[in-house]
Amino acid sequence: MQYQKIELQKIVGIHEAIKKTEFELDLEPVHLPGKELILPSLISILNERIPISVMRVGEEYLCTFQFGLYRWMKGHLSGDIGVWCLVEESRVNMQLGEQLFFGERCFCPGLYKSTSLAAASIFDYLKDNPAAWPNAYKNRASLSRILGVKPLKDKRNL
């Protein structure tokens, strides 16, 4: 695989196997957090370390892995922004595409499960250490909602 920066607008969609599997299972794409989860100035730092995988099709590309990140970037970033990608050296067939789908949907979320307690702890830490992760989170409850978890019932949410 080659590691390179590609303009987001040149990545024209998601591999057919991923879309087909979502459709066959009647699954909607995973919940994508709002733009407020991460400041635009930080996305490049993270994307450089967590690139999306793509397959070249003519002059364009299809996303083959990290399709949740791809959807988030497509929804929140300008098309002329360069994003870091791992470019597949050979075409991804339908079977591998399906395996990549299940890998991302089953394995990746299991690595870092967000919980109400985690959201509260993260908010409290960042409130005291804003340089660690610049953000505009209003309170514990707002960060919990962005992460898709139920806020802790606590007076500090106000």
C-alpha positions in Angstrom: 0.0 0.0 0.0 1.1 3.5 -0.7 0.6 6.3 1.9 -0.3 9.6 0.3 -2.5 12.7 0.6 -5.4 12.8 -1.8 -8.0 15.6 -2.3 -11.2 14.6 -0.6 -13.2 15.4 -3.7 -11.3 12.7 -5.6 -12.6 10.1 -3.3 -16.0 9.7 -4.9 -17.7 7.2 -2.6 -17.5 3.9 -0.7 -16.7 0.5 -2.2 -19.7 -1.3 -3.5 -19.2 -4.3 -1.2 -19.6 -2.1 1.9 -22.7 -0.4 0.5 -24.2 -3.8 -0.6 -23.6 -5.3 2.9 -25.2 -2.4 4.7 -28.1 -2.7 2.3 -28.5 -6.4 2.6 -28.4 -6.3 6.4 -30.7 -3.2 6.4 -28.2 -1.3 8.5 -28.0 2.4 8.4 -24.5 3.8 8.5 -23.1 4.2 12.0 -23.9 7.4 13.9 -21.4 10.0 12.9 -20.6 12.7 15.6 -21.2 16.3 14.7 -18.5 18.7 13.5 -18.2 20.0 17.1 -16.5 16.8 18.2 -13.2 17.8 16.8 -11.8 21.2 15.7 -10.8 21.3 12.0 -7.3 22.1 13.0 -6.9 18.7 14.7 -8.4 16.5 12.0 -5.3 16.5 9.9 -3.2 15.4 12.9 -5.5 12.4 13.5 -6.1 11.5 9.9 -2.3 11.4 9.3 -2.1 8.7 11.9 -5.5 7.0 11.1 -5.6 7.2 7.3 -8.6 6.0 5.3 -7.9 3.1 2.8 -8.9 3.7 -0.8 -8.8 1.9 -4.1 -8.0 3.7 -7.3 -10.6 3.6 -10.1 -9.4 5.6 -13.1 -8.6 9.1 -11.8 -10.9 8.7 -8.8 -10.9 6.6 -5.6 -13.3 4.5 -3.6 -13.0 4.2 0.2 -12.4 0.6 1.3 -11.7 1.0 5.1 -12.3 3.7 7.7 -15.5 4.5 5.9 -17.0 6.0 9.0 -14.1 8.5 9.1 -14.5 9.0 5.4 -18.2 9.8 5.8 -17.4 12.2 8.6 -14.8 14.0 6.6 -17.0 14.1 3.5 -19.8 15.6 5.6 -17.8 18.2 7.4 -14.7 19.1 5.3 -14.2 21.0 2.1 -13.6 18.9 -1.0 -10.3 20.5 -1.8 -8.7 19.4 1.5 -6.1 16.7 1.2 -6.7 13.7 3.4 -4.2 10.9 4.3 -4.9 7.6 2.6 -3.5 4.2 2.2 -3.9 3.4 -1.5 -4.5 -0.3 -2.2 -2.1 -1.6 -4.7 -4.6 -4.1 -6.1 -8.3 -3.9 -6.5 -10.4 -4.9 -3.5 -12.8 -7.6 -4.5 -16.3 -8.1 -3.1 -15.3 -10.7 -0.6 -12.5 -8.6 0.9 -14.7 -5.5 0.9 -17.3 -7.5 2.9 -14.6 -8.6 5.4 -13.5 -5.0 5.7 -17.1 -3.9 6.4 -17.5 -6.5 9.2 -14.0 -5.6 10.6 -14.9 -2.0 10.9 -18.4 -2.5 12.2 -17.6 -5.3 14.7 -14.0 -4.9 15.7 -13.2 -1.2 15.7 -16.1 0.0 18.0 -15.0 -2.7 20.5 -11.6 -1.1 20.9 -12.8 2.1 22.5 -16.3 2.0 23.8 -17.6 5.3 24.9 -19.6 5.3 28.2 -21.3 7.9 30.2 -18.5 7.8 32.8 -15.8 8.0 30.1 -17.5 11.1 28.6 -17.7 12.8 32.1 -14.1 11.9 32.9 -12.9 13.2 29.5 -14.8 16.4 29.9 -13.5 17.1 33.4 -9.9 16.4 32.3 -10.2 18.7 29.2 -11.8 21.4 31.3 -8.7 21.5 33.4 -6.2 20.8 30.6 -7.6 22.6 27.5 -4.2 22.4 25.6 -4.5 18.6 25.5 -7.5 18.7 23.1 -8.8 22.1 22.0 -12.6 22.0 21.9 -15.8 23.9 22.5 -17.6 21.3 24.6 -20.2 23.2 26.7 -20.6 20.7 29.5 -20.5 17.0 30.4 -24.0 16.4 28.9 -23.1 18.0 25.6 -20.0 15.9 25.2 -22.0 12.8 26.1 -24.5 13.6 23.4 -21.8 14.1 20.8 -20.3 10.7 21.7 -23.7 9.1 21.5 -24.0 8.1 25.2 -26.5 9.0 27.9 -25.1 11.8 30.1 -24.5 11.0 33.8 -27.2 12.5 36.0 -25.2 15.0 37.8 -25.5 18.7 38.9 -22.3 19.5 37.0 -24.0 18.9 33.7 -25.8 22.2 34.0 
